[in-house]
Amino acid sequence: MTEQTPFHVEVVVEAPRELVWRAITEPDRIARWFGWEYDGLESEIQYIFVDHAVQDPPRLLDLDDGEQRQTIELVEDGQRTIVRVVRAGSLEGADRDYDDIREGWLTFLHQLRHYVERHPEEGRRTIYMSGEALPERVLADLEAEVSGPVWYENRFQRAIAAGGEGDLLLSVHSKVPLDSAEPGSVAVTITGYGLDDASLASMRRQWESWWASRSAPTRSS
């Protein structure tokens, strides 16, 4: 097994544990917060959360495919739920450098929170764009384009709850620190709810045009 970097990330969800448990174990609900829409998402969810998962409801979900192992723990806190994703090991200095798996889980946990707290019975729509870009510029331009409270942030990520049509959550995810003036791999994920195909298509054209002047895209789906 390839050695993996330990990590511990968590988010507090304003919802009972039983509701959050359903959101992390039922594939149709997982598809409303994990990753983003693309042709292989259903298969990825089946592989991670079903084929290589052991449940201890409603407290623990152990994910282990023989190469990577993480556990998702749900802790009751009154009517709130603390959701923790852990890869065991020493955490000393673990957040100093970028780790793709850790930062990915952090992105998804906050998408989980947005889904469970605000749209628990709705399907999502997403726009995903990535490429080489200046993270400092992408973030500044995004914040000039939309307004809303910061949903979460750290050295490598910031998300804005912009609301509006679709109650949008916009996330910038960079493999170099967000305040870097040097280019790096940057992704923007836009998550919305209640959008029909026409509304999504119009929004996609708008955002892909915006992105085209800021990056050399490697993927858009």
N, C-alpha and C positions, 0 to 999 in steps of 0.2 A: 504494500500500500504506500502510495506517495505521501510523504510527510505534509501535513496541512497546518497552516497558521491558526493557533487558537484564537477565538474571539467570543464576545458576549455582547449582544445587542438586545435592546428591549424597547417596548412602547407600551403606554397605558391607553387602553381602549375603554371608552365610556359605554360599556355594555356588559351584561352578565356573562359569566364564563361559558354557560351552555350555548349561548348564541355564537360566541367566538369559536368554540370547539367545532360547531357545524361549519363555520367559515373556513377552518383549516383542514377539514377531513372530507368534505363532500366536494367531489370534483367540479360540479357545476358552479359551486360557490367559490372555490379556489380560483376559477377562471375569471372572477370579478375583481381580483386584486393581485394575483401573482403574475409577474412579467408584464407582457403587453400582448395585444392581439397579433398573432402570426400563424402560419399554416401548421407549425409543429407544436403549438401550445398544448393541445389536448393530450398528445403523446407524452410530452414532457411532464405534465401533471400526473398522468397515469404512472410513469416511471418513478417519479420522486415520492409522491404522496400515497400511492396505492401499492405498487409492486414491491417497493423497497421501504415500506413504512410499517412500524409496529405501534399499535395504539394502546394506551393505558388511559381510557376515558374517565373523566373529562380533563385530565391533568397533563398528560405527557404524550408527545408524538415523537418517536425515534426514527430518524431518516438515515439509512445506512445501505449504500449500494456496493460496499466492499472497497471503494476508492475514497469516498467522502462520507463522513458521519457528522450529523448535527442533530440536536434535540430541540424540539419546540415545547416549552413549558408554559402552562397557563396557571396563574396564581390569582385566586380571588382576592379582591380588595373592596369589600362592600359590594356595590353594584357595578364596580369597575373591574377590569381584568388586566393584569400585567402579563404581557406576552414576551417571552424571552426565547431567543435562539442562541444556542451555545454550542461551540466546538471546544471540547475539553482541552485544558493545558494552561500553562502559565500565561497571564495576561500582561506581564511586565513589558512595557513598550509596544504592546500589540497594535495600538492605534497610531503609531508614529508614521508608518508607511502605508501606502495604499494597498488594500487587499480586496480583490474583485468579489470574492464570495461574501465577505463581511459587508461590504458596501451595497452589494446587491440585495442581501437580506434586509438591510436598513431601509432601502428604497421600498421593498415590497411590504415590510411591516407598516410603514406609514400609508401605503396604498390600502392595506388591510384596515387600518384605523379609519381612513376616509370612507371606505365602503361600508363598514359595519356601523359606524356612527351616523352616517348621513344617507346611505342608499342601500339598506340591508336586503331589499327585495328587488333591486333593479340590476339589469345587465349593464356592463360598461362598454364604452368605445374608447379606443386609444389611437394616438398618433405617436410614432417613435422615429426619431431622426438622430443620426450619429455621424461623426467624422472628425477630422483634425481641425481644431479651432482654438482661438484664444479664449479660455474660460472666463477671464475677467470681462472681456467684451461681450460674450454671449450673455452672461448674467446681467450686466448693466443694461444691455439692450432689451432683455426680457422684462426686467423690472420697469423699463420705460414704456413697454408695450402694454403691460397689464398691471393692475393694482390689486392688493389684497394682503392679508396677514401672512407672515412666514409660517408655514405648516411644520417645517423642521429644517434644521441646518447643521452642518459640521464642516470640517475643512474641505471636503470633497463634494458636498451636495448642498443644495438648497431647493426647497419646494415652496410654492406660493399657492394658497387657496384663493383662486381668482374669482370663483363664483360665476355669475352670469349664465348665459345659455350653456347647459350641460353641467353646471356647478363644477367648473374645471379645476383640476389640480395639476400644476405645471412644475416639473422637476428638472433641474439641471444636475447632471452627474458627471464629474470630471475625474480622470485618472491622475491629474496633477492638481495641486491645491487651487481652489477657486480664485484666489487672489493672484495667481501666476500670470505674468505678462508673456510667458513662453507658451507656444502652442502645445496641445496635447490631445488625447482622445476625449471627446466630450459628447454626451448624449443628452437629448431633451425628450422627455416623455410627457405627453399631455393626456390626461385621463378625464373622461366626461361621462355623464349619465343622462338617459332620456333623449339621446340624439338619434334621429332617424338617418337613413342612408344619405339623403340629400343634404341634411345639415352637416353631417360628418364630411362629406365630399367637399362642400364649400369651405369648411374649416381647414381641411387638409390642404387645399390649394393655397389658402392664405398663409398657413404656417410653413409649408414647404417653400413658398416664395421668400418668406422671411429668412428661413434657414439657409437658402441657397447663396445669399450674399455674405454669410458668416462662416461657412464651412465648405470643405470638399467632402460631400456625404459618402459614407461607405455603405449605409443601409437605411432604408425608409420603408416602414411597413405599418 
